[in-house]
Amino acid sequence: MNILVVGGGGREHAIIKKLRENNSVKLIFCLPGNGGIAEEADCVPIAATELDGVIDFAGAHDIDFAVVAQDDPLALGCVDRLHALGIPCFGPDAKAARIESSKVFAKNLMKKYGIPTADYEVFEDPAAALAYLANAKFPIVVKADGLALGKGVLICQDQEEAKAAIRQIMEDRAFGDAGSRVVIERFLTGPEVSVLSFTDGKTIRPMISSMDHKRAGDGDTGLNTGGMGTVAPNPYYTPEIADQCMERIFLPTIRAMQAEGCPFKGCLYFGLMLTEEGPMVIEYNCRFGDPETQVVLPLLKSDLLTIMQAVENETLDRIKVEWSEGAAACVILASGGYPVAYEKGKAISIPRDLPENVTVYHAGDKLTNQGLVTSGGRVLGVTATADTLRQALEDAYAAAGQIHFDGAFMRSDIGRRALAVLEG
């Protein structure tokens, strides 16, 4: 089989490595890919959002199956256009992708169908949003409606911070058209859990839970990032809570999307907060999370391509999705200055003799005549699997410490909270 993967980060690298385990896979093309993915697939310098180029390439290369892994091309209708060519795809169409591409759509969906989430208001006019803040209880959360590279969510401690957030999003358009509307919602507290799930629009199979670490600095300080590390499973996500989520959140969401005429097929990501009132949805994503994928897929025992084909064919109820025991940990190596300004083009040195239980997922790098160099903010994700989370973390950090590029930094406390729960 010839496979097309649309995207070019650590998530796509993890997906491609897992797809490679299927013996029927002959060629994998990745658009645009990156320096590390180039060792696993044929990378083609066509941006994931350049849909005309993606479709032209797919039509000319006898693609048997496509995986659209990135949010922007999903929202733009990449799956719709690939389907129009007769190419089977893993990923939602544009109507279903609205569950991530429009926070207003997602919040209204949850309100209509009784899916637990924070109370909220929607604003299209900056003046109305600013006026609302006069009687708001703080802290509150201000969210840009559209896609904003994971940075369109601002937690505001007081009225001045909230006013600044409204102006930044709606007036200064820091996130472009994503800020044409905002959601202002109640601030929730409790442990956060990420749950990715396979769904064919009718059946849903949750994956192993994970815990992301969004802030740039140790102790959850500094600016929000796309994610500085993850661990799986998440110890806060007990079997009892999983049952609650299935009954109150997961199945109701799948049924709601069916009822709205936009059934969701692909990977549906549930960002959850375990509050004193029970689990609530913070956000949905319409695709695999990054870097959650880098700890979840290494624990998948079943064949990924078989699952993806079952999702496309709406036969997910007929197959088993099995997971390994143990744990996984991912530590992100980032460019100095991320998530604000950072330099690119720094030479990367990765040892060839890392342990078998360690995988380096490439996110923000490229191959040049001088070798592998940095090209993004989050450069590498170093993942280790082990029988225990403590061992996985020790192995991931030991390997990350052997990788070098100028200005590299990482958090030193990934998994600390999870270990405290597990070990008391």
C-alpha positions as CSV (number, residue, x, y, z in Angstrom):
1,M,0.0,0.0,0.0
2,N,1.0,3.6,-0.6
3,I,0.1,5.8,2.4
4,L,-0.1,9.6,2.5
5,V,0.4,11.4,5.8
6,V,-0.5,15.2,5.8
7,G,1.5,17.1,8.5
8,G,5.1,17.4,9.6
9,G,5.6,17.3,13.4
10,G,6.3,14.9,16.2
11,R,2.7,13.6,16.1
12,E,3.1,12.7,12.4
13,H,6.5,11.0,13.1
14,A,4.8,8.9,15.8
15,I,2.0,8.0,13.5
16,I,4.3,7.0,10.6
17,K,6.5,4.9,12.9
18,K,3.4,2.9,13.9
19,L,2.1,2.6,10.4
20,R,5.4,1.1,9.4
21,E,4.7,-1.9,11.6
22,N,2.1,-3.1,9.0
23,N,3.7,-5.3,6.4
24,S,1.4,-4.2,3.7
25,V,2.7,-0.7,3.8
26,K,5.1,-0.2,0.8
27,L,5.6,3.6,0.6
28,I,4.7,6.4,2.9
29,F,4.7,10.0,1.7
30,C,4.7,12.8,4.2
31,L,3.7,16.3,3.3
32,P,5.7,18.3,4.3
33,G,7.4,16.0,6.9
34,N,10.7,17.0,8.6
35,G,14.3,15.9,9.0
36,G,13.6,12.9,11.2
37,I,10.5,11.8,9.3
38,A,12.7,11.6,6.2
39,E,14.3,8.4,7.6
40,E,10.8,6.8,7.7
41,A,9.0,8.3,4.7
42,D,9.4,10.2,1.4
43,C,9.0,13.9,2.5
44,V,7.6,16.3,-0.1
45,P,7.9,20.0,0.5
46,I,4.2,20.8,0.2
47,A,2.7,22.6,3.2
48,A,-0.2,20.7,4.9
49,T,-2.4,23.8,4.3
50,E,-1.6,24.0,0.6
51,L,-4.6,21.9,-0.3
52,D,-4.3,22.2,-4.1
53,G,-0.8,20.9,-3.9
54,V,-1.7,18.1,-1.5
55,I,-4.6,17.0,-3.7
56,D,-2.6,17.2,-6.9
57,F,0.2,15.1,-5.3
58,A,-2.3,12.5,-4.0
59,G,-4.0,12.2,-7.4
60,A,-0.6,11.6,-9.2
61,H,0.9,9.0,-6.8
62,D,-1.6,6.2,-6.5
63,I,-2.4,6.7,-2.9
64,D,-4.3,3.8,-1.2
65,F,-4.9,5.5,2.1
66,A,-4.4,8.9,3.6
67,V,-4.0,10.2,7.2
68,V,-4.7,13.9,7.7
69,A,-3.1,14.5,11.0
70,Q,-3.0,18.3,11.4
71,D,-5.9,20.6,12.5
72,D,-5.6,23.3,9.8
73,P,-5.9,21.0,6.7
74,L,-8.8,19.1,8.5
75,A,-10.6,22.4,9.1
76,L,-10.0,23.5,5.5
77,G,-11.6,20.3,4.1
78,C,-8.6,18.2,3.1
79,V,-10.5,14.9,3.9
80,D,-13.5,16.1,1.8
81,R,-11.2,16.7,-1.2
82,L,-9.3,13.4,-0.8
83,H,-12.6,11.6,-0.6
84,A,-13.7,13.3,-3.8
85,L,-10.7,11.7,-5.5
86,G,-11.9,8.3,-4.1
87,I,-9.0,8.1,-1.6
88,P,-9.9,6.5,1.8
89,C,-8.9,8.7,4.7
90,F,-8.4,8.7,8.4
91,G,-9.7,12.0,9.7
92,P,-12.9,14.0,10.0
93,D,-14.5,16.1,7.2
94,A,-14.6,19.8,7.5
95,K,-18.1,19.9,9.1
96,A,-17.0,17.5,11.8
97,A,-13.7,19.2,12.3
98,R,-15.7,22.3,13.6
99,I,-15.6,20.6,17.0
100,E,-12.1,22.0,17.2
101,S,-12.0,24.7,14.6
102,S,-14.8,26.6,16.3
103,K,-15.0,26.8,20.1
104,V,-18.3,28.4,19.8
105,F,-19.7,25.4,17.8
106,A,-18.2,23.0,20.4
107,K,-19.6,24.9,23.4
108,N,-23.0,25.3,21.9
109,L,-23.0,21.6,21.1
110,M,-22.2,20.7,24.7
111,K,-24.9,23.0,26.0
112,K,-27.5,21.7,23.6
113,Y,-26.8,18.0,24.5
114,G,-26.1,18.3,28.2
115,I,-22.4,17.5,28.0
116,P,-20.7,18.8,31.1
117,T,-18.5,21.9,30.5
118,A,-17.8,25.3,32.0
119,D,-20.6,28.0,31.9
120,Y,-19.8,30.5,29.1
121,E,-20.8,33.4,27.0
122,V,-20.0,34.2,23.3
123,F,-19.1,37.6,22.0
124,E,-18.7,39.0,18.5
125,D,-18.3,42.6,19.6
126,P,-15.3,43.7,21.6
127,A,-17.2,46.4,23.4
128,A,-19.9,43.9,24.6
129,A,-17.1,41.5,25.8
130,L,-15.4,44.3,27.7
131,A,-18.7,45.3,29.3
132,Y,-19.4,41.8,30.4
133,L,-16.2,41.8,32.4
134,A,-17.5,44.4,34.8
135,N,-19.6,41.8,36.7
136,A,-17.4,38.7,36.0
137,K,-16.0,36.5,38.7
138,F,-12.3,35.9,38.4
139,P,-10.2,34.1,37.4
140,I,-11.9,33.5,34.0
141,V,-10.8,32.0,30.7
142,V,-10.9,33.9,27.4
143,K,-10.7,31.8,24.2
144,A,-10.4,32.8,20.6
145,D,-13.1,31.0,18.6
146,G,-10.8,29.6,15.9
147,L,-7.6,27.7,15.5
148,A,-4.6,29.5,17.1
149,L,-1.8,27.0,17.3
150,G,-2.9,26.0,20.8
151,K,-2.2,29.6,22.1
152,G,-5.6,31.2,21.8
153,V,-6.7,30.3,25.4
154,L,-5.8,32.9,28.0
155,I,-6.4,32.5,31.8
156,C,-7.1,35.9,33.3
157,Q,-6.7,36.5,37.0
158,D,-8.4,39.9,37.1
159,Q,-10.3,42.4,35.1
160,E,-7.2,44.1,33.7
161,E,-5.8,40.9,32.4
162,A,-9.1,40.0,30.9
163,K,-9.5,43.4,29.1
164,A,-6.0,43.0,27.7
165,A,-6.9,39.5,26.5
166,I,-10.0,40.8,24.7
167,R,-8.1,43.5,23.0
168,Q,-5.3,41.2,22.0
169,I,-7.6,38.6,20.5
170,M,-10.5,40.8,19.1
171,E,-8.9,44.2,18.3
172,D,-5.2,43.5,17.7
173,R,-6.2,40.2,16.0
174,A,-3.1,38.4,17.5
175,F,-4.5,35.1,16.2
176,G,-6.0,36.5,13.0
177,D,-9.5,35.6,12.0
178,A,-9.6,33.1,14.8
179,G,-10.3,36.0,17.1
180,S,-13.4,37.3,15.3
181,R,-15.4,35.8,18.2
182,V,-14.5,34.9,21.7
183,V,-15.8,32.6,24.4
184,I,-15.5,33.8,27.9
185,E,-16.0,30.9,30.4
186,R,-15.8,30.0,34.0
187,F,-12.4,28.9,35.2
188,L,-12.4,25.3,36.3
189,T,-10.0,23.7,38.7
190,G,-8.9,20.1,39.2
191,P,-6.5,17.6,37.5
192,E,-6.4,17.7,33.7
193,V,-6.6,14.6,31.6
194,S,-6.2,14.1,27.9
195,V,-8.1,11.2,26.3
196,L,-7.6,10.5,22.6
197,S,-10.2,8.1,21.0
198,F,-10.8,6.2,17.8
199,T,-14.3,6.7,16.5
200,D,-16.0,5.7,13.3
201,G,-19.0,8.0,14.0
202,K,-20.9,5.2,15.8
203,T,-18.4,3.3,17.9
204,I,-15.8,4.9,20.2
205,R,-12.7,3.3,21.5
206,P,-10.8,5.5,24.0
207,M,-7.0,5.2,24.0
208,I,-4.8,5.2,27.1
209,S,-5.1,8.5,29.0
210,S,-2.3,11.0,29.3
211,M,-1.1,14.1,31.1
212,D,0.3,17.0,29.2
213,H,2.5,19.8,30.6
214,K,1.7,23.0,28.8
215,R,3.7,25.7,30.6
216,A,7.2,26.4,29.4
217,G,8.9,26.3,32.8
218,D,9.2,24.0,35.8
219,G,6.4,24.0,38.3
220,D,3.9,25.0,35.6
221,T,5.3,28.5,35.3
222,G,5.9,30.6,32.2
223,L,3.9,30.9,29.0
224,N,1.6,28.3,27.5
225,T,3.2,26.2,24.8
226,G,2.1,23.4,22.5
227,G,3.2,21.0,25.2
228,M,6.6,20.4,26.9
229,G,6.1,16.8,27.8
230,T,3.6,14.0,28.5
231,V,3.2,10.9,30.5
232,A,0.8,7.9,30.0
233,P,-1.3,6.6,31.6
234,N,-2.6,9.5,33.7
235,P,-3.0,8.3,37.3
236,Y,-5.9,10.6,38.0
237,Y,-8.0,8.8,35.4
238,T,-9.3,5.9,37.3
239,P,-11.5,3.1,35.9
240,E,-14.5,4.7,37.8
241,I,-13.8,8.1,36.2
242,A,-13.4,6.4,32.8
243,D,-16.8,4.9,33.1
244,Q,-18.3,8.3,34.0
245,C,-16.6,9.9,31.0
246,M,-17.9,7.2,28.7
247,E,-21.5,7.6,29.9
248,R,-21.6,11.4,30.3
249,I,-19.1,12.8,27.8
250,F,-17.8,10.3,25.2
251,L,-20.9,8.6,23.9
252,P,-23.1,11.7,24.2
253,T,-20.5,13.6,22.1
254,I,-20.6,11.0,19.4
255,R,-24.4,10.9,19.4
256,A,-24.6,14.7,19.4
257,M,-22.4,14.9,16.3
258,Q,-24.6,12.3,14.6
259,A,-27.7,14.3,15.5
260,E,-26.2,17.5,14.1
261,G,-25.6,15.8,10.7
262,C,-21.8,15.8,11.0
263,P,-20.8,12.4,12.4
264,F,-17.2,12.4,13.6
265,K,-14.8,9.8,12.1
266,G,-11.1,9.8,13.1
267,C,-9.3,10.6,16.3
268,L,-11.4,12.7,18.7
269,Y,-9.4,14.3,21.5
270,F,-11.1,15.0,24.8
271,G,-9.4,17.6,27.0
272,L,-10.9,17.0,30.4
273,M,-10.9,18.6,33.9
274,L,-11.7,16.4,36.8
275,T,-13.6,19.0,38.9
276,E,-15.4,18.5,42.3
277,E,-18.6,18.5,40.2
278,G,-17.3,15.6,38.1
279,P,-15.4,15.4,34.8
280,M,-16.0,18.3,32.4
281,V,-14.8,19.1,28.9
282,I,-12.3,21.9,28.6
283,E,-11.8,21.4,24.8
284,Y,-12.2,19.0,21.9
285,N,-9.5,18.4,19.3
286,C,-10.3,16.9,15.9
287,R,-7.1,15.0,15.7
288,F,-4.3,13.3,17.6
289,G,-2.8,15.6,20.3
290,D,0.9,16.6,20.2
291,P,2.8,15.5,22.2
292,E,0.2,13.1,23.7
293,T,0.5,10.9,20.6
294,Q,4.2,10.3,21.4
295,V,3.3,8.5,24.6
296,V,0.0,6.9,23.6
297,L,0.9,5.2,20.3
298,P,4.1,3.5,21.7
299,L,1.7,1.6,24.1
300,L,-0.7,0.5,21.3
301,K,-0.4,-3.3,20.7
302,S,-2.9,-3.5,17.9
303,D,-2.1,-2.6,14.3
304,L,-2.7,1.2,13.7
305,L,-3.4,0.9,10.0
306,T,-6.0,-1.8,10.6
307,I,-7.8,0.5,13.2
308,M,-7.7,3.5,10.9
309,Q,-9.2,1.4,8.0
310,A,-11.9,0.2,10.4
311,V,-12.7,3.8,11.3
312,E,-13.0,4.8,7.6
313,N,-15.1,1.7,6.9
314,E,-17.3,2.2,10.0
315,T,-16.4,-1.3,11.2
316,L,-14.6,-0.3,14.5
317,D,-17.0,-2.4,16.5
318,R,-15.6,-5.6,14.8
319,I,-12.0,-5.3,15.9
320,K,-10.0,-5.3,19.2
321,V,-7.9,-2.4,20.2
322,E,-5.4,-3.6,22.7
323,W,-2.8,-1.8,24.8
324,S,0.5,-2.7,26.5
325,E,0.9,-2.7,30.2
326,G,3.4,-0.2,31.7
327,A,4.0,3.5,31.0
328,A,5.5,6.0,28.6
329,A,7.1,9.4,29.1
330,C,8.0,12.1,26.6
331,V,10.3,15.0,27.3
332,I,10.3,17.9,24.8
333,L,13.6,19.5,23.8
334,A,12.8,23.1,22.7
335,S,14.7,26.0,21.1
336,G,15.8,28.7,23.5
337,G,13.2,31.5,23.6
338,Y,10.3,29.3,22.7
339,P,7.3,29.9,22.8
340,V,8.2,33.5,21.8
341,A,11.2,34.3,19.6
342,Y,13.9,31.7,18.9
343,E,16.7,31.1,16.5
344,K,16.7,28.4,13.9
345,G,19.5,26.5,12.1
346,K,21.2,25.1,15.1
347,A,23.1,21.8,14.4
348,I,21.6,18.8,16.3
349,S,23.6,15.9,17.7
350,I,21.7,12.7,18.6
351,P,23.6,9.5,19.7
352,R,23.1,6.5,17.5
353,D,23.2,4.0,20.5
354,L,20.2,5.0,22.5
355,P,18.4,2.2,24.4
356,E,15.8,0.1,22.6
357,N,13.0,1.5,24.8
358,V,13.8,5.1,23.8
359,T,12.4,6.7,20.6
360,V,13.3,10.2,19.5
361,Y,10.4,11.8,17.6
362,H,11.3,14.7,15.4
363,A,9.1,17.8,15.4
364,G,10.9,21.0,14.4
365,D,14.0,20.1,12.4
366,K,15.1,19.7,8.8
367,L,17.9,18.1,6.8
368,T,20.5,20.3,5.2
369,N,23.9,19.8,3.6
370,Q,25.4,20.3,7.0
371,G,23.1,17.7,8.6
372,L,20.1,17.9,10.9
373,V,19.3,21.5,12.1
374,T,16.6,23.1,14.2
375,S,13.7,24.7,12.3
376,G,11.0,25.1,15.0
377,G,10.2,25.8,18.6
378,R,9.6,22.3,19.8
379,V,12.4,20.4,18.2
380,L,12.4,16.8,19.5
381,G,10.3,14.6,21.7
382,V,12.3,12.0,23.6
383,T,10.0,9.1,24.6
384,A,10.7,6.1,26.8
385,T,8.5,3.1,27.6
386,A,9.0,1.0,30.7
387,D,7.2,-1.2,33.3
388,T,6.8,1.8,35.6
389,L,6.4,5.5,35.0
390,R,9.4,6.3,37.2
391,Q,11.6,4.1,35.0
392,A,10.2,5.6,31.8
393,L,10.9,9.1,33.1
394,E,14.5,8.2,34.1
395,D,15.2,6.7,30.7
396,A,13.6,9.6,28.8
397,Y,15.6,12.2,30.7
398,A,18.8,10.1,30.4
399,A,18.5,10.0,26.7
400,A,17.4,13.7,26.4
401,G,20.6,14.6,28.3
402,Q,22.7,13.1,25.5
403,I,21.1,15.2,22.8
404,H,22.6,18.6,22.0
405,F,21.9,21.7,20.0
406,D,22.7,25.3,20.9
407,G,20.1,26.9,23.2
408,A,18.2,23.6,23.9
409,F,16.1,23.6,27.0
410,M,13.6,21.2,28.6
411,R,11.5,21.1,31.7
412,S,13.0,19.0,34.5
413,D,9.8,18.1,36.2
414,I,7.8,16.2,33.6
415,G,5.7,13.5,35.3
416,R,6.4,14.8,38.9
417,R,2.8,15.3,39.7
418,A,1.9,11.9,38.3
419,L,4.6,10.2,40.3
420,A,3.3,11.9,43.5
421,V,-0.1,10.4,42.9
422,L,1.2,6.9,42.1
423,E,3.8,6.7,44.8
424,G,2.1,8.9,47.5
